C-alpha cells in the first residue's frame, strides 16, 4: 500500500464528481483542496488512473504520484491528521511528522 497525491484540474462541478468517484472507488481519501487529493491504496498510479478514467474529460488535467515520507507538509491540522494516522501505508523515512510538529508548535 502507498499514499498517492492526485491533482485534478477541471470545472468545480467535474471536480466534485471526481471527488465522489474517488470516494466510491477508494474510500480512504482526503480532499486537501478543490483540485488536490490524498489517497491510501494498494493500487499503482496507472491502476488509479484506470479506475478513474471515466471521470476524466478531454481538456482536464490529471497528475497522480506516489508520495513517500520524504516530503514537506504545510497543510491543515486535519490533513496532517489524515497523513499521520496510524493506519497510513507509508514507505521511506519518517521525517515529515517532526517537521509538521515544529511548524505548528512555532505557530502556537
Backbone as JSON Lines, residues from 0, in Angstrom:
{"i":0,"aa":"X","n":[0.84,-1.18,0.0],"ca":[0.0,0.0,0.0],"c":[0.89,1.24,0.0]}
{"i":1,"aa":"X","n":[0.32,2.32,-0.51],"ca":[1.05,3.57,-0.6],"c":[0.07,4.74,-0.57]}
{"i":2,"aa":"X","n":[0.59,5.91,-0.28],"ca":[-0.21,7.13,-0.32],"c":[0.15,7.85,-1.61]}
{"i":3,"aa":"X","n":[-0.87,8.25,-2.34],"ca":[-0.7,8.97,-3.59],"c":[-1.29,10.36,-3.46]}
{"i":4,"aa":"X","n":[-0.71,11.29,-4.2],"ca":[-1.31,12.6,-4.35],"c":[-1.9,12.65,-5.75]}
{"i":5,"aa":"X","n":[-3.1,13.16,-5.83],"ca":[-3.79,13.26,-7.12],"c":[-4.21,14.71,-7.33]}
{"i":6,"aa":"X","n":[-3.73,15.28,-8.43],"ca":[-4.15,16.61,-8.83],"c":[-5.1,16.44,-10.0]}
{"i":7,"aa":"X","n":[-6.27,17.06,-9.91],"ca":[-7.24,17.0,-10.99],"c":[-7.76,18.41,-11.24]}
{"i":8,"aa":"X","n":[-7.43,18.97,-12.38],"ca":[-7.85,20.31,-12.74],"c":[-9.01,20.24,-13.72]}
{"i":9,"aa":"X","n":[-10.15,20.72,-13.27],"ca":[-11.36,20.73,-14.11],"c":[-12.32,21.76,-13.53]}
{"i":10,"aa":"X","n":[-13.5,21.85,-14.1],"ca":[-14.51,22.76,-13.57],"c":[-14.9,22.3,-12.17]}
{"i":11,"aa":"X","n":[-15.43,23.22,-11.34],"ca":[-15.84,22.82,-9.99],"c":[-16.84,21.66,-9.98]}
{"i":12,"aa":"X","n":[-17.77,21.64,-10.89],"ca":[-18.75,20.55,-10.92],"c":[-18.07,19.22,-11.23]}
{"i":13,"aa":"X","n":[-17.14,19.21,-12.18],"ca":[-16.44,17.97,-12.51],"c":[-15.5,17.57,-11.39]}
{"i":14,"aa":"X","n":[-14.9,18.55,-10.7],"ca":[-14.04,18.22,-9.56],"c":[-14.85,17.56,-8.46]}
{"i":15,"aa":"X","n":[-16.06,18.04,-8.23],"ca":[-16.92,17.42,-7.22],"c":[-17.32,16.0,-7.62]}
{"i":16,"aa":"X","n":[-17.62,15.8,-8.9],"ca":[-17.94,14.46,-9.39],"c":[-16.72,13.54,-9.29]}
{"i":17,"aa":"X","n":[-15.54,14.07,-9.58],"ca":[-14.3,13.31,-9.45],"c":[-14.09,12.91,-7.99]}
{"i":18,"aa":"X","n":[-14.33,13.84,-7.08],"ca":[-14.21,13.57,-5.65],"c":[-15.14,12.43,-5.24]}
{"i":19,"aa":"X","n":[-16.38,12.49,-5.68],"ca":[-17.34,11.43,-5.34],"c":[-16.89,10.09,-5.9]}
{"i":20,"aa":"X","n":[-16.39,10.08,-7.14],"ca":[-15.91,8.84,-7.74],"c":[-14.7,8.28,-6.98]}
{"i":21,"aa":"X","n":[-13.77,9.16,-6.57],"ca":[-12.62,8.72,-5.77],"c":[-13.09,8.08,-4.47]}
{"i":22,"aa":"X","n":[-14.02,8.74,-3.79],"ca":[-14.55,8.21,-2.51],"c":[-15.18,6.84,-2.71]}
{"i":23,"aa":"X","n":[-15.95,6.68,-3.78],"ca":[-16.62,5.41,-4.05],"c":[-15.63,4.29,-4.39]}
{"i":24,"aa":"X","n":[-14.6,4.61,-5.16],"ca":[-13.68,3.58,-5.63],"c":[-12.55,3.27,-4.66]}
{"i":25,"aa":"X","n":[-12.18,4.24,-3.82],"ca":[-11.02,4.03,-2.96],"c":[-11.32,4.14,-1.47]}
{"i":26,"aa":"X","n":[-12.3,4.93,-1.07],"ca":[-12.68,5.01,0.33],"c":[-11.75,5.82,1.2]}
{"i":27,"aa":"X","n":[-10.48,5.46,1.26],"ca":[-9.52,6.15,2.13],"c":[-8.91,7.33,1.39]}
{"i":28,"aa":"X","n":[-9.69,8.4,1.32],"ca":[-9.36,9.57,0.51],"c":[-9.48,10.82,1.37]}
{"i":29,"aa":"X","n":[-8.56,11.76,1.17],"ca":[-8.64,13.05,1.85],"c":[-8.54,14.15,0.79]}
{"i":30,"aa":"X","n":[-9.54,15.02,0.74],"ca":[-9.52,16.12,-0.22],"c":[-8.82,17.31,0.44]}
{"i":31,"aa":"X","n":[-7.64,17.64,-0.05],"ca":[-6.83,18.71,0.51],"c":[-7.37,20.07,0.07]}
{"i":32,"aa":"X","n":[-7.74,20.17,-1.2],"ca":[-8.26,21.42,-1.77],"c":[-9.18,21.06,-2.93]}
{"i":33,"aa":"X","n":[-9.64,22.08,-3.64],"ca":[-10.56,21.85,-4.75],"c":[-9.97,20.96,-5.83]}
{"i":34,"aa":"X","n":[-8.64,20.94,-5.96],"ca":[-8.01,20.18,-7.04],"c":[-6.99,19.15,-6.58]}
{"i":35,"aa":"X","n":[-6.88,18.9,-5.27],"ca":[-5.83,18.0,-4.77],"c":[-6.38,17.03,-3.73]}
{"i":36,"aa":"X","n":[-6.03,15.75,-3.92],"ca":[-6.46,14.69,-3.02],"c":[-5.27,13.86,-2.58]}
{"i":37,"aa":"X","n":[-5.42,13.21,-1.43],"ca":[-4.5,12.18,-0.96],"c":[-5.29,10.88,-0.91]}
{"i":38,"aa":"X","n":[-4.7,9.81,-1.4],"ca":[-5.38,8.51,-1.44],"c":[-4.43,7.45,-0.94]}
{"i":39,"aa":"X","n":[-4.89,6.63,0.0],"ca":[-4.12,5.5,0.5],"c":[-4.68,4.24,-0.15]}
{"i":40,"aa":"X","n":[-3.86,3.57,-0.95],"ca":[-4.35,2.43,-1.72],"c":[-3.24,1.43,-2.02]}
{"i":41,"aa":"X","n":[-3.62,0.24,-2.33],"ca":[-2.68,-0.79,-2.77],"c":[-2.47,-0.76,-4.27]}
{"i":42,"aa":"X","n":[-3.2,0.07,-4.98],"ca":[-3.05,0.16,-6.43],"c":[-1.89,1.08,-6.79]}
{"i":43,"aa":"X","n":[-1.39,0.92,-8.0],"ca":[-0.33,1.8,-8.51],"c":[-0.97,2.91,-9.33]}
{"i":44,"aa":"X","n":[-0.16,3.92,-9.7],"ca":[-0.69,5.13,-10.36],"c":[-1.48,4.8,-11.62]}
{"i":45,"aa":"X","n":[-0.98,3.88,-12.45],"ca":[-1.72,3.56,-13.68],"c":[-3.04,2.88,-13.38]}
{"i":46,"aa":"X","n":[-3.11,2.09,-12.32],"ca":[-4.36,1.44,-11.94],"c":[-5.34,2.46,-11.35]}
{"i":47,"aa":"X","n":[-4.83,3.45,-10.63],"ca":[-5.69,4.53,-10.13],"c":[-6.31,5.26,-11.33]}
{"i":48,"aa":"X","n":[-5.47,5.6,-12.3],"ca":[-6.0,6.25,-13.5],"c":[-7.04,5.35,-14.17]}
{"i":49,"aa":"X","n":[-6.74,4.07,-14.31],"ca":[-7.69,3.15,-14.94],"c":[-9.04,3.15,-14.24]}
{"i":50,"aa":"X","n":[-9.02,3.23,-12.92],"ca":[-10.27,3.25,-12.16],"c":[-11.01,4.58,-12.31]}
{"i":51,"aa":"X","n":[-10.27,5.64,-12.63],"ca":[-10.85,6.98,-12.67],"c":[-11.03,7.53,-14.09]}
{"i":52,"aa":"X","n":[-10.56,6.83,-15.11],"ca":[-10.53,7.41,-16.45],"c":[-11.9,7.82,-16.97]}
{"i":53,"aa":"X","n":[-12.97,7.18,-16.53],"ca":[-14.31,7.58,-16.97],"c":[-14.7,8.95,-16.42]}
{"i":54,"aa":"X","n":[-14.04,9.37,-15.35],"ca":[-14.33,10.67,-14.74],"c":[-13.46,11.8,-15.3]}
{"i":55,"aa":"X","n":[-12.48,11.46,-16.13],"ca":[-11.55,12.45,-16.67],"c":[-11.98,12.78,-18.1]}
{"i":56,"aa":"X","n":[-12.15,14.06,-18.38],"ca":[-12.62,14.51,-19.67],"c":[-11.51,15.19,-20.45]}
{"i":57,"aa":"X","n":[-11.65,15.21,-21.76],"ca":[-10.66,15.89,-22.59],"c":[-10.56,17.35,-22.16]}
{"i":58,"aa":"X","n":[-9.35,17.84,-22.02],"ca":[-9.13,19.21,-21.57],"c":[-8.9,19.31,-20.07]}
{"i":59,"aa":"X","n":[-9.24,18.27,-19.31],"ca":[-8.95,18.25,-17.87],"c":[-7.45,18.0,-17.69]}
{"i":60,"aa":"X","n":[-6.97,18.27,-16.5],"ca":[-5.58,17.98,-16.16],"c":[-5.56,16.98,-15.01]}
{"i":61,"aa":"X","n":[-4.65,16.0,-15.09],"ca":[-4.57,14.96,-14.07],"c":[-3.11,14.62,-13.82]}
{"i":62,"aa":"X","n":[-2.74,14.53,-12.54],"ca":[-1.4,14.12,-12.15],"c":[-1.54,13.21,-10.95]}
{"i":63,"aa":"X","n":[-0.95,12.01,-11.02],"ca":[-1.01,11.03,-9.94],"c":[0.42,10.63,-9.61]}
{"i":64,"aa":"X","n":[0.81,10.74,-8.33],"ca":[2.16,10.37,-7.93],"c":[2.16,9.79,-6.53]}
{"i":65,"aa":"X","n":[2.94,8.74,-6.34],"ca":[3.14,8.18,-5.0],"c":[4.0,9.15,-4.2]}
{"i":66,"aa":"X","n":[3.64,9.34,-2.95],"ca":[4.49,10.16,-2.08],"c":[5.12,9.27,-1.03]}
{"i":67,"aa":"X","n":[6.28,9.7,-0.57],"ca":[6.99,8.96,0.47],"c":[7.02,9.81,1.72]}
{"i":68,"aa":"X","n":[7.72,9.37,2.71],"ca":[7.84,10.16,3.92],"c":[8.8,11.33,3.73]}
{"i":69,"aa":"X","n":[9.45,11.4,2.6],"ca":[10.37,12.5,2.32],"c":[9.6,13.6,1.59]}
{"i":70,"aa":"X","n":[8.83,14.37,2.34],"ca":[8.05,15.46,1.79],"c":[7.96,16.56,2.83]}
{"i":71,"aa":"X","n":[7.54,17.72,2.41],"ca":[7.4,18.83,3.34],"c":[5.93,19.22,3.42]}
{"i":72,"aa":"X","n":[5.28,19.03,4.56],"ca":[3.85,19.33,4.68],"c":[3.6,20.72,5.27]}
{"i":73,"aa":"X","n":[2.85,21.51,4.58],"ca":[2.33,22.76,5.14],"c":[0.84,22.72,4.86]}
{"i":74,"aa":"X","n":[0.17,21.87,5.61],"ca":[-1.24,21.6,5.4],"c":[-2.03,21.88,6.66]}
{"i":75,"aa":"X","n":[-3.34,21.76,6.58],"ca":[-4.2,21.96,7.74],"c":[-3.96,20.85,8.77]}
{"i":76,"aa":"X","n":[-4.36,21.11,10.0],"ca":[-4.26,20.09,11.06],"c":[-5.03,18.83,10.65]}
{"i":77,"aa":"X","n":[-6.17,19.02,10.0],"ca":[-6.99,17.89,9.57],"c":[-6.25,17.04,8.54]}
{"i":78,"aa":"X","n":[-5.62,17.69,7.55],"ca":[-4.87,16.95,6.53],"c":[-3.67,16.23,7.15]}
{"i":79,"aa":"X","n":[-2.98,16.91,8.05],"ca":[-1.84,16.26,8.72],"c":[-2.32,15.08,9.56]}
{"i":80,"aa":"X","n":[-3.47,15.22,10.2],"ca":[-4.03,14.1,10.96],"c":[-4.29,12.9,10.07]}
{"i":81,"aa":"X","n":[-4.82,13.14,8.87],"ca":[-5.06,12.05,7.93],"c":[-3.73,11.42,7.5]}
{"i":82,"aa":"X","n":[-2.75,12.26,7.15],"ca":[-1.46,11.76,6.68],"c":[-0.74,10.91,7.73]}
{"i":83,"aa":"X","n":[-0.83,11.32,8.99],"ca":[-0.07,10.66,10.05],"c":[-0.89,9.68,10.88]}
{"i":84,"aa":"X","n":[-2.08,9.33,10.4],"ca":[-2.9,8.35,11.1],"c":[-2.15,7.01,11.16]}
{"i":85,"aa":"X","n":[-2.29,6.26,12.24],"ca":[-1.54,5.0,12.4],"c":[-1.78,3.99,11.27]}
{"i":86,"aa":"X","n":[-2.93,4.04,10.64],"ca":[-3.23,3.06,9.59],"c":[-2.66,3.43,8.22]}
{"i":87,"aa":"X","n":[-1.99,4.56,8.13],"ca":[-1.43,5.02,6.84],"c":[-0.35,4.07,6.34]}
{"i":88,"aa":"X","n":[-0.26,3.92,5.03],"ca":[0.64,2.96,4.38],"c":[1.9,3.64,3.86]}
{"i":89,"aa":"X","n":[2.8,3.98,4.75],"ca":[3.98,4.75,4.35],"c":[5.16,3.88,3.99]}
{"i":90,"aa":"X","n":[5.97,4.41,3.07],"ca":[7.25,3.83,2.72],"c":[8.3,4.91,2.98]}
{"i":91,"aa":"X","n":[9.55,4.53,3.09],"ca":[10.61,5.51,3.21],"c":[10.78,6.06,4.61]}
{"i":92,"aa":"X","n":[11.51,7.16,4.71],"ca":[11.81,7.72,6.04],"c":[10.65,8.55,6.58]}
{"i":93,"aa":"X","n":[10.65,8.78,7.86],"ca":[9.52,9.39,8.54],"c":[9.95,10.68,9.21]}
{"i":94,"aa":"X","n":[10.26,11.7,8.42],"ca":[10.69,12.99,8.97],"c":[9.61,14.05,8.91]}
{"i":95,"aa":"X","n":[8.64,13.89,8.05],"ca":[7.62,14.92,7.84],"c":[6.83,15.21,9.11]}
{"i":96,"aa":"X","n":[6.58,14.2,9.92],"ca":[5.8,14.42,11.14],"c":[6.53,15.38,12.07]}
{"i":97,"aa":"X","n":[7.83,15.2,12.23],"ca":[8.59,16.1,13.1],"c":[8.58,17.52,12.55]}
{"i":98,"aa":"X","n":[8.69,17.66,11.22],"ca":[8.63,18.99,10.6],"c":[7.28,19.64,10.88]}
{"i":99,"aa":"X","n":[6.21,18.89,10.66],"ca":[4.87,19.41,10.89],"c":[4.67,19.81,12.35]}
{"i":100,"aa":"X","n":[5.16,19.0,13.28],"ca":[5.02,19.33,14.7],"c":[5.76,20.63,15.03]}
{"i":101,"aa":"X","n":[6.93,20.83,14.46],"ca":[7.67,22.07,14.69],"c":[6.95,23.27,14.12]}
{"i":102,"aa":"X","n":[6.37,23.11,12.93],"ca":[5.63,24.21,12.31],"c":[4.48,24.64,13.21]}
{"i":103,"aa":"X","n":[3.69,23.69,13.68],"ca":[2.53,24.02,14.49],"c":[2.9,24.46,15.9]}
{"i":104,"aa":"X","n":[4.02,23.98,16.42],"ca":[4.48,24.44,17.74],"c":[4.91,25.9,17.65]}
{"i":105,"aa":"X","n":[5.59,26.27,16.58],"ca":[6.04,27.66,16.4],"c":[4.87,28.6,16.18]}
{"i":106,"aa":"X","n":[3.8,28.11,15.55],"ca":[2.64,28.94,15.26],"c":[1.78,29.16,16.51]}
{"i":107,"aa":"X","n":[1.92,28.29,17.5],"ca":[1.06,28.37,18.69],"c":[1.49,29.47,19.66]}
